[in-house]
Amino acid sequence: MIDYLVSVLTEGSIFAIMALGLNIIWGWSGDFDLAYYGYIALGAYMTLVLTVGPATSPTTYILGLSLPFPIAIAIAIICSMLLALIVGAIALRHLRGIYFSIVTLGAVYVLYVFAGQFVPLFNGYNGLSGLFDPMGDFFGLDFSTYPFFYLGLCVFVLVVVLVMVTRLSSSRFGLALRSLREDERAAAAFGRDIYVMKLKAYVLGAGIGGLAGGLFAGYLSAFNPSAWSPVETIVLYAAILVGGRGSTRGVVLGVAVMVMGLQEATRYLPEIANQPSFAPAFRLILTGIVLVLFIRFRPQGLLPERRLRDKDPAGKGGAAIATEPAMSGPTLDTGTA
Amino acid sequence: MTALLEVEDLHKHFGGVQAVSACSFTAAEGQITGLIGPNGAGKSTAIDLISGFKVPDTGTVRFEGKEVQGKAPHRISRMGLIRTFQSPREWPGLSVLENLILASFERRRERFWRSLRGPTRAEKKHADDQVVRARAILEEFGLLHLRNERAGNLSGGQKRLLEFGRIRMAEPRLVILDEPMGGVNPVLGERMAAAVLGFVTAGTSVVIVEHNLPFIERVTDQVVVMAEGRVIAEGPFAELRGNQAVVDAYLGEMPSYDDDDV
């Protein structure tokens, strides 16, 4: 039971990091990016080829180094960001809305097929494996204590990402990004360089995706194209939407509800004879129904994005409408979301 | 009187339509310049060309003596030339207060690394000062009680006022207002006329595109009349009434605007 809980929480932390990265791209700057899966996958692949050592026949892949896990993840993040820089530089230049989505979907499918067909790159459709218990030897852990360590590592990374994202969210950078989501032309009229800002957000989000991908590879100890297809991005979108688009706390809650909750709730469905794909299909159907209900009845999500609220009712300085004693300064709830 | 904005021989065509041709005029520092003309005269296109939202085929636009034609909108905006749009373009999902605060562009504070580091004491102080200033402006426009409201929930008239509030917050050298009186009732119109005059007091010169001629007559120092893509007359509004070309193209048989009910 405890093993089960540890694995659910580890997976949940990794998905939360993924969703937080995607939330920067879709929740803040407003781009419905379907290539996001590609940055997770590249992060996972790069982490694997940098840690598992040389390829032995019949498997083939590039690099085949045996770098320490953290260094491999750092390089994987950079690779994901570089890929996002290329895709974003093309797709964000003039395309918005559905056109942006189509181009990013096209880009990720090209990469998906390429990774699958071009075997020397990442061993094709068979994928990569062999990353067992990264950093386990370094800390002298055995197979019974290791899952706890990895859970701790994932939670620690999640907290670091949360602190970073929370700071950005309430900063001028985060606020200005939202103005792009709300009305781009007005943002340009008030001095914002839309292209550069959107590209920054895109690359940042992809970097977080690459980080999550690296952790995912360490968790699964393997990665291949069919294990995790581009459609899975929709699960992340569902989590963000249900939790509250743009809201940091909401996204974490959304992952808890839509990824961990739904997944675990449907795990013990009765098996139907000769229909092994029933449970996964039912999960997707349920995800769809929940999505539709939220879009219809609570589009802002469970924990909506918080706005900068000015709580001082008296005003101060130039505003001479003090009906209550003026406060020492403006009391601002800058909101973490 | 120096020219803040000089538009010279601007051309722009869309397919076979010559939207703006040989358009030249100037807007002086510290003045309110009206830009009028019938529908399709090329006023909106001219604004787009000046503010960088469209690129002219030929011609020059000089702002404070520097050529800006073909520059990106945000670059022109950062130089101190801000334009509004025909329909108010608030950031609907953000609060009224946030709409105001974001109107002042602060390049350094919006940098990624600086934002990631978190605000310093001085930056927090600055942010507080900004809120105080935003409040004063909202109070002036009668929007203070709505400061925590989603801007998208405001009425059409309130959105117009919010747009004006954002301009005050941004303190540009020149603002181009594109039909600010569209769909505005007379009482609100009074308030907006006062606000336009207030811009000049606050150091912002104004170019205003408007079909509401009593309003133009009242607030402008100088009027530019466009028709069929070109400027057909330039001068104080009172002089233009006697100009036959202007009357033919736009004013028509003009009633007297002495009555308020026109």
Interface residues (C-beta under 8 A of the other chain):
Chain A: M164 R167 L168 S171 R172 F173 G174 L175 A176 R178 S179 R181 E182 D183 R185 A186 A187 A188 A189 F190 G191 R192 D193 I194 K200 L204 E305 R307 L308 R309 D310 G315 K316 G317 G318 A319 I321 G329 P330 L332
Chain B: S51 F53 A72 P73 H74 S77 R78 I82 R83 T84 F85 R89 E90 W91 P92 G93 L94 S95 L97 E98 I101 L102 A103 F105 E106 R107 R109 E110 R111 F112 R114 S115 L116 R117 G118 P119 A127 D128 V131 V132 R133 R135 A136 L138 E139 L144 R147 N148 R150 R166 A170
